[in-house]
Amino acid sequence: MTENPFGGEGGFDLNALLEQAQAMQEQLVAAQQELAETTLEGTVANGLVTVTVTGTGDLVGVQIKTGSVDPEDPDSLADLGDLIVAAYRDAKAKADAVAQSALGPMAGLGG
């Protein structure tokens, strides 16, 4: 007879399963909280634009090097927009990698 991993006399121990699920939920919440408190930066064009995101991917800051953009030049402003997007993508990729590492197999379980 095979031993039941959830205990009991060959029966199904629902309490053990629920305890295990609750422990996993607590680990997931703790990891998500840690990610929300972590910040990462993405930078492009030799530091011209730097953005900061949380470990969950929320944008929390944008820094633009002073004097690097001519506010009267529409092309310069359009380029700035592209640089911000690129810096965000860089930071978001880092955040995704940190989240995958922190959450591991639980990465798809969060809300």
PyMOL commands that set and color helices and strands:
alter all, ss='L'
color gray80, all
select helices_A, chain A and resi 14-37+74-106
alter helices_A, ss='H'
color red, helices_A
select strands_A, chain A and resi 39-44+49-54+59-64
alter strands_A, ss='S'
color yellow, strands_A
deselect
rebuild
show_as cartoon
